[in-house]
Amino acid sequence: MSWIIAAISLAFAGLAVLAFLAVRVLRAAAELGREVDRTEGRLEPVRVLFGERTATVRGQRDESVSRGAYDRGQRLHVARRKDV
């Protein structure tokens, strides 16, 4: 009888460990989702700038974009944050 109780106790202990690890995985996944959203927000202006700059190469220039650096032949510079 004591072997049965020991086996059941070990099974519950194993389930407790698995539950703990599952909670850690879910929290890490949520944190990763927040990080992806934050990174997407930071990269969006660069993606738009890249699309504007490559549109002229592809011949699909959007006339609503200000001509700015395109007419002067200058390169557009993207400000980079130092705290990243």
MARVEX-469307 format. One record per residue (C-alpha): residue in one letter; x negated, y negated, z. Coordinates in pm, 1 decimal, decimal comma. Layout:
N
r_X_Y_Z
a_X_Y_Z
...
END
This chain:
84
r_X_Y_Z
m_0,0_0,0_0,0
s_-285,1_-239,6_75,1
w_-419,1_-193,6_-281,6
i_-88,6_-311,2_-424,5
i_-86,9_-621,6_-205,2
a_-449,9_-695,9_-296,7
a_-373,6_-657,7_-668,3
i_-72,1_-888,3_-646,9
s_-274,9_-1142,5_-449,8
l_-550,2_-1140,0_-711,1
a_-293,6_-1177,9_-987,7
f_-142,2_-1485,5_-820,9
a_-489,3_-1629,6_-759,8
g_-570,2_-1580,1_-1127,5
l_-247,9_-1748,4_-1231,0
a_-326,6_-2041,7_-1001,1
v_-667,6_-2082,8_-1166,8
l_-509,9_-2065,9_-1512,3
a_-248,1_-2324,4_-1413,8
f_-518,4_-2557,6_-1282,0
l_-718,8_-2526,0_-1603,2
a_-406,7_-2578,0_-1814,2
v_-337,2_-2905,6_-1632,6
r_-695,6_-3016,6_-1696,3
v_-663,3_-2935,6_-2067,5
l_-335,3_-3126,4_-2096,7
r_-484,0_-3430,4_-1923,8
a_-790,1_-3419,1_-2150,7
a_-566,5_-3393,1_-2458,2
a_-367,3_-3696,4_-2346,5
e_-689,2_-3890,7_-2289,6
l_-814,7_-3788,6_-2633,0
g_-489,1_-3911,7_-2787,1
r_-534,0_-4250,3_-2619,4
e_-893,9_-4267,1_-2743,3
v_-786,5_-4186,7_-3099,6
d_-519,6_-4460,5_-3086,5
r_-772,1_-4711,9_-2951,1
t_-1026,7_-4621,9_-3219,8
e_-764,0_-4639,3_-3492,1
g_-672,1_-4989,2_-3376,6
r_-1035,5_-5095,8_-3382,6
l_-1097,5_-4951,1_-3730,0
e_-782,8_-5088,7_-3895,9
p_-930,1_-5433,6_-3978,9
v_-1238,7_-5269,4_-4129,8
r_-1021,5_-5033,7_-4335,8
v_-824,3_-5328,9_-4473,0
l_-1145,4_-5517,9_-4553,1
f_-1288,4_-5209,7_-4725,5
g_-970,1_-5174,2_-4930,6
e_-987,6_-5538,9_-5034,7
r_-1352,5_-5515,9_-5132,2
t_-1318,3_-5192,2_-5326,9
a_-1003,6_-5305,9_-5505,2
t_-1216,5_-5531,3_-5724,9
v_-1440,5_-5239,0_-5817,0
r_-1141,0_-5024,0_-5900,8
g_-978,7_-5306,9_-6095,7
q_-680,2_-5326,1_-5862,6
r_-743,5_-5666,8_-5710,3
d_-457,6_-5802,1_-5505,6
e_-407,8_-6165,6_-5605,2
s_-260,0_-6245,0_-5266,0
v_-603,5_-6193,1_-5106,0
s_-796,2_-6515,3_-5064,0
r_-1075,2_-6538,7_-5315,8
g_-1331,0_-6663,6_-5059,3
a_-1653,2_-6465,5_-5077,4
y_-1563,2_-6300,5_-5406,8
d_-1596,6_-6626,2_-5597,8
r_-1918,5_-6729,8_-5427,6
g_-2078,4_-6389,5_-5476,1
q_-2147,3_-6358,3_-5105,1
r_-2111,1_-6050,8_-4892,4
l_-1842,7_-6035,9_-4628,3
h_-1977,3_-5963,4_-4283,7
v_-1787,7_-5770,7_-4018,6
a_-1847,2_-5879,6_-3662,2
r_-1980,5_-5593,7_-3454,7
r_-1918,7_-5565,1_-3085,0
k_-2224,9_-5510,1_-2867,4
d_-2036,9_-5339,5_-2582,8
v_-1946,5_-5030,0_-2781,9
END
